[in-house]
């Protein structure tokens, strides 16, 4: 008796094989963002010799997550290709699922040659489900990209912070990592090259950013107080009528 099986849905990322699921990309991004956030919080407390290694680990975490997200995005194309193969008998590029889809299409076509009135709805149903799953994974990938943008912003801010630390080597950091675009512009504008000048510009930029953040918070608090006062005033006027 002939029997054929295919392996479960697997994606390859960074040399590792991971079981595919509709939530895999989002979970990978969420985990990476959490790990990077935790490392960023403790960056200033590290020994100077460990700062560069910490940045490397944070960036490696982001790369691994991006690789996995790209693999998930590629899987949506394979699922869609398999759906097209099932109902259209068309496939482009090598794909185990698409190959099986072509075989099923050919078998159904053969049966229809024998009996034109034969109803075989299963292929269409499976194709519809494959497209649905591909769409769900694509949505998860989109959400994962949003989280990874937050991670990228945090990585840039971590490089900015590392450049301010007294015993860390700014030139060694800049040889491997990029600070935020804002700090890049300020370093270029001031021609900061020597370690002390780089550190000084980075500290000025960080202090300015913290002041701006504080000012926004105070402005928001003031706006909230005004809104509450307006609501109370309106309520008081209404009750006095």
C-alpha positions in Angstrom: 0.0 0.0 0.0 1.3 3.4 -0.9 1.4 6.0 1.8 2.7 9.6 1.7 3.3 12.1 4.4 4.8 15.5 4.6 6.6 17.1 7.4 4.9 19.7 9.6 5.1 23.4 8.8 8.6 24.4 9.5 10.4 27.8 8.9 14.2 28.1 8.9 15.8 31.2 10.5 19.4 31.7 11.5 20.2 28.0 11.0 17.4 26.9 13.3 14.1 25.2 12.4 10.9 26.4 14.1 7.4 25.1 13.8 5.2 27.6 11.9 2.1 29.0 13.6 -0.1 32.0 12.8 1.3 33.8 15.9 5.0 32.9 15.5 6.1 36.3 14.1 4.3 38.3 16.7 5.6 36.2 19.5 9.2 36.4 18.2 8.9 40.2 18.0 7.3 40.5 21.4 10.0 38.4 23.0 12.8 40.3 21.3 11.4 43.7 22.3 11.1 42.6 25.9 14.6 41.3 26.0 16.0 44.4 24.4 14.0 46.6 26.8 15.3 44.8 29.8 18.9 45.0 28.6 18.5 48.7 27.8 17.3 49.4 31.4 20.5 47.9 32.9 22.9 49.2 30.3 24.1 52.2 32.5 24.8 49.9 35.5 27.1 47.5 33.6 30.9 47.5 34.0 32.5 49.5 31.1 34.0 46.3 29.6 30.6 44.8 29.3 28.8 47.6 27.5 29.9 46.7 24.0 29.0 43.0 24.6 25.6 44.0 25.8 24.9 46.1 22.7 26.1 43.1 20.5 23.7 40.8 22.3 20.8 43.2 22.0 21.4 43.6 18.2 21.8 39.8 17.8 18.4 39.4 19.5 16.9 41.8 17.0 18.5 40.0 14.0 17.2 36.6 15.1 13.7 38.0 15.4 13.9 39.7 12.0 15.1 36.5 10.4 12.2 34.6 11.9 9.7 37.3 10.8 11.1 37.2 7.3 10.7 33.4 7.2 7.1 33.7 8.4 6.4 36.3 5.6 7.9 33.9 3.1 5.6 31.1 4.3 2.6 33.2 3.3 3.8 33.1 -0.3 4.2 29.3 -0.1 0.7 28.8 1.3 -0.8 31.0 -1.4 1.2 29.2 -4.1 -0.2 25.9 -2.8 -3.7 27.3 -2.9 -3.2 28.4 -6.6 -1.8 25.0 -7.4 -4.8 23.2 -6.0 -7.5 25.1 -7.9 -5.6 26.5 -10.9 -2.9 23.9 -11.6 -0.3 26.6 -11.5 2.9 27.0 -9.4 6.0 29.1 -9.6 9.2 28.1 -7.9 10.0 25.1 -5.8 7.6 24.3 -3.0 6.6 21.0 -1.4 3.0 22.2 -0.7 2.7 23.6 -4.2 4.0 20.3 -5.7 1.4 18.3 -3.8 -1.3 20.8 -4.9 -0.3 20.3 -8.5 -0.6 16.5 -8.0 -4.1 16.9 -6.5 -5.2 19.2 -9.3 -3.9 16.7 -11.9 -5.7 13.9 -10.1 -9.0 15.8 -10.0 -8.6 16.8 -13.6 -8.1 13.1 -14.5 -11.3 12.2 -12.6 -13.3 14.9 -14.3 -12.2 13.5 -17.7 -13.8 10.3 -16.6 -16.9 11.8 -15.1 -17.5 15.5 -16.0 -20.3 15.8 -13.5 -18.2 14.6 -10.6 -18.3 17.1 -7.7 -14.9 17.5 -5.8 -15.3 20.5 -3.6 -12.5 19.5 -1.2 -9.7 21.1 -3.2 -11.4 24.5 -3.3 -12.2 24.3 0.4 -8.5 23.5 1.3 -7.4 26.3 -1.0 -9.7 28.8 0.7 -8.4 27.7 4.1 -4.7 28.0 2.9 -5.4 31.6 1.8 -7.1 32.3 5.1 -4.2 31.1 7.1 -1.8 33.0 4.8 -3.8 36.2 5.5 -3.7 35.6 9.2 0.1 35.1 9.2 0.5 38.2 7.0 -1.4 40.2 9.6 0.8 38.8 12.4 3.9 39.7 10.4 2.6 43.3 10.0 2.1 43.5 13.8 5.6 42.0 14.3 7.2 44.7 12.1 5.6 47.4 14.2 7.1 45.9 17.4 10.5 45.5 15.7 10.4 49.2 14.8 10.0 49.9 18.5 12.9 47.6 19.1 15.0 49.4 16.5 14.2 52.8 18.1 15.3 51.3 21.5 18.5 50.0 20.0 19.4 53.4 18.7 18.6 55.0 22.0 20.8 52.4 23.8 23.7 53.3 21.5 23.1 56.9 22.4 23.2 56.1 26.1 26.3 53.9 25.8 28.1 56.8 24.2 27.5 58.9 27.3 29.1 56.4 29.7 32.3 57.6 31.1 34.5 54.5 30.7 33.0 53.1 27.5 34.9 53.6 24.3 32.8 55.8 22.0 34.9 55.0 18.9 34.6 51.2 19.5 30.8 51.6 19.8 30.5 53.7 16.7 32.6 51.3 14.7 29.9 48.7 15.2 26.6 50.4 15.8 24.6 53.5 14.7 23.1 55.9 17.2 19.8 57.6 16.6 19.5 59.7 13.5 19.2 62.8 15.7 22.6 62.1 17.4 24.2 61.2 14.1 23.3 64.6 12.8 24.6 66.4 15.8 27.9 64.5 15.8 28.3 65.3 12.1 27.4 69.0 12.6 29.9 69.4 15.4 32.6 67.3 13.8 32.9 65.1 16.9 35.5 62.5 16.3 37.7 62.3 19.4 36.2 60.1 22.3 35.7 63.0 24.6 34.0 65.2 22.0 31.7 62.3 21.0 30.9 61.7 24.7 30.2 65.4 25.3 27.9 65.7 22.3 26.0 62.5 23.3 25.5 63.7 26.8 24.2 67.1 25.6 21.8 65.3 23.2 20.6 62.9 25.9 20.0 65.8 28.3 18.1 67.8 25.7 15.9 64.7 24.9 15.1 64.2 28.6 14.2 67.9 28.9 11.9 67.6 25.9 10.3 64.5 27.4 9.8 66.2 30.7 8.3 69.3 29.0 5.8 67.1 27.1 4.8 65.3 30.2 4.2 68.6 32.1 2.3 70.0 29.1 0.1 66.9 29.0 -0.5 67.1 32.8 -1.5 70.8 32.4 -3.9 70.0 29.5 -5.4 67.2 31.6 -6.0 69.6 34.5 -7.6 72.2 32.2 -9.9 69.5 30.8 -10.9 68.3 34.2 -11.5 71.9 35.4 -13.7 72.5 32.3 -15.8 69.4 32.9 -16.3 70.4 36.6 -17.2 73.9 35.6 -19.8 72.7 33.1 -21.2 70.2 35.6 -21.5 73.0 38.2 -23.2 75.3 35.8 -25.6 72.6 34.8 -26.6 71.8 38.4 -27.2 75.5 39.2 -29.8 75.9 36.6 
